[in-house]
């Protein structure tokens, strides 16, 4: 299942956005209002829970300086990645787009597609909070 957020423009440099997203603690600023739990486990991992959803542990998988950050599920039960593509469009202007890529059976995909789509849209919309 592949989902993508809208592309958002943030009035910050690509380097700034990359550095902020490289610190997992900053993802708390991007979370929706329905967050029930957010806990940093170490410098590369955090766990979060939204009301009515199971808790999810994410860990840093890949960093490509100033252009890409990839987070992945720490559990093999629900294998997925969340990728932030960062593209500088000016001295203090950057486009950010999120991509969710997961391998789920058809039933699970049907159940989670709506909530995950809404979740990544919220993360993208909140990029200006960094």
Residue pairs with C-beta under 8 A, 6 or more apart in sequence:
1 100
1 101
1 102
1 103
1 104
1 109
1 112
1 113
2 99
2 100
2 101
3 99
3 100
3 113
3 116
3 117
3 120
4 97
4 98
4 99
4 100
4 120
5 97
5 98
5 99
5 120
5 121
5 123
5 124
6 97
6 121
6 124
7 95
7 96
7 97
7 124
8 95
8 96
8 97
8 124
8 125
8 127
8 128
9 89
9 93
9 94
9 95
9 96
10 17
10 93
10 94
10 95
10 96
10 127
10 128
10 130
11 92
11 93
11 128
12 92
12 93
12 94
12 130
13 88
13 91
13 92
13 94
14 66
14 67
14 86
14 87
14 88
14 94
15 66
16 94
16 130
17 86
17 94
17 96
17 127
17 130
18 63
18 65
18 66
18 67
18 69
18 86
20 26
20 130
21 27
21 69
21 84
21 86
21 130
22 60
22 63
22 69
23 43
24 40
24 43
24 44
24 45
24 46
24 58
24 60
24 71
25 40
25 46
26 130
27 38
27 46
27 48
27 58
27 123
28 35
28 38
28 46
28 48
29 126
29 129
29 130
30 122
30 123
30 126
30 127
30 129
30 130
31 38
31 48
31 50
31 122
31 123
31 126
32 50
32 118
32 119
32 122
32 123
32 126
34 50
34 51
34 52
35 48
35 49
35 50
35 51
36 49
36 50
36 51
37 47
37 48
37 49
37 55
38 46
38 47
38 48
38 49
39 46
39 47
39 48
40 46
41 47
41 57
44 59
44 60
45 57
45 58
45 59
45 60
45 74
46 57
46 58
47 55
47 56
47 57
47 58
48 55
48 56
48 58
49 55
49 56
50 115
50 119
53 115
56 73
56 78
57 73
57 74
57 75
58 71
58 72
58 73
58 74
58 82
59 71
59 72
59 74
60 69
60 70
60 71
61 70
61 71
61 72
61 81
62 68
62 69
62 70
63 69
63 70
66 86
66 88
67 85
67 86
67 87
68 83
68 84
68 85
68 86
69 83
69 84
69 86
70 81
70 82
70 83
70 84
71 81
71 82
71 83
72 79
72 80
72 81
72 82
73 79
73 80
73 81
73 102
78 102
78 104
78 108
79 102
79 103
80 100
80 101
80 102
80 103
80 104
81 99
81 100
81 101
81 102
82 98
82 99
82 100
82 120
83 98
83 99
83 100
83 101
84 96
84 97
84 98
85 96
85 97
85 98
85 99
86 94
86 95
86 96
87 94
87 95
87 96
88 94
89 95
96 124
96 127
97 124
98 120
98 123
98 124
100 116
100 120
102 109
102 116
104 112
